[in-house]
Amino acid sequence: MGVIDACDYNEIPPDMYVVDSRMFYKIKLNKDGTINKYKARPECRGFTHVYGDDCDETYAPVTQLVTVRIVIAPCLQFRLVPYLLDVKTAFLNSNLKHVVHVKLPKGVTLAGNVRQSS
């Protein structure tokens, strides 16, 4: 596994909450079933936060059926073709107001050291 070089590595103060993380692995296959490539991604386990202690606001982008009908109705009325727009990464790239401390997953290399246990 490669060395992660995307953030700062600091000692965490004892009174700060640390978000746990883990690695997800996937094998991409060709049409004939042979292995094309191996993929890995780190993922934070933010669901362990406690509202009021660790975070002061939560937001989950959810659309209602009424909103979808309001968007589709003019398309049907004026014979327009609606196109799909995927905006799931809009919330992933937003600026954070607070400092977030994330624990490295098992097996991640950090400047020559390997984290063995949690």
N, C-alpha and C positions, 0 to 999 in steps of 0.2 A: 504494500500500500504506500502511496506517496506521502510527502510531507505537506501538511496544510499550511498555506502561506497567505491567508486572507484576513487575519485579524491580529489584535494585540494579545499577548499572553502575559497576564499579571497575576500576582497573588490576590486571592479573594479575601476581603475582610470577613471576619467571623460572623458579623451581624447581617451579612447580605445573603439573600436567597439565591441559590444556584439552580438553573434549569438543567435537568438531565437531558442527555441526548443519546442517540444510538445510530448505527449505520444500517442502511437498507441495501441489499445486494440484489441484482437482477442479471440474468443471462439472456442476451438478445440472440435469437436464432434466425438462421436463413430459412428460406421456403422449404428447403430439403431437410431441415432439422439439424443441420450442423451449426456449431457455435459461431456466431458472427463477432460478438464482443461481450465483455463483462462490464457492467455498470455498477457504480456505488454512489450513494448520496448520504450525507449526514442529515439527520432530522431531529429537531428539538422537540422535547416532550412538554410543550407549554400547558397542557391540560393539568399539570400538577400545581399550577398557580392557585392561590386562594384569594378570592376577591376581597379587597380591603386590606389584606396583609401584603401581598406581593404585587398586586396591580390595582389600579383605581378605575379602570374602564375596560369593557369588553365590547367587541363588535364582530358580528358575523353577517356578511353580505347575503341576504336572502331575498328572493323576489317572490311576490305574491302572484297568484293566478290572475287577479284583476289587472295588475300592471302589464302582464303579457298580453291580455286581451285588448288593452288600450293601445298597445303598440301594433298589434296585428290588425285591428279593425280598419285603420286608414289604408293599410296595405291592400286589404281585400276590396275596400271601397274604390280605390283609385287604380286597381290592378297593378300594384307595385310588387316587386319581388324582394322579400326581406332577406338580408344576408346575416349570417351568424358572425358575431364578434365575441371573441373569447377574452375576457378581461380578468382572468383569475390571478395574473401576476401583478395587477395594479396595486393590490394590498400588500404583496410581498416586498415591494421595493419602496415602501413609504419610509419617511424619516421617523426615528424613534425619539421619544421625549426623555426616556430614562436609560440608564446604563443597564445592560442585560449581561449577566454572567452565565456562561454555558459551560457545563462540564464536558470534557472531551470523551468521546465514546471509547469503548475497549478496543485495543489494537491500533489506534491512530498514532502515527509517528509524529513526534514533536521534537524537532532539532536533535535527532539521534536517540531520543528516549522513547520507549514504548510504554503506554499505559496498560498495565496488565489486569488490574481489578478495579472495581468501582468503589 
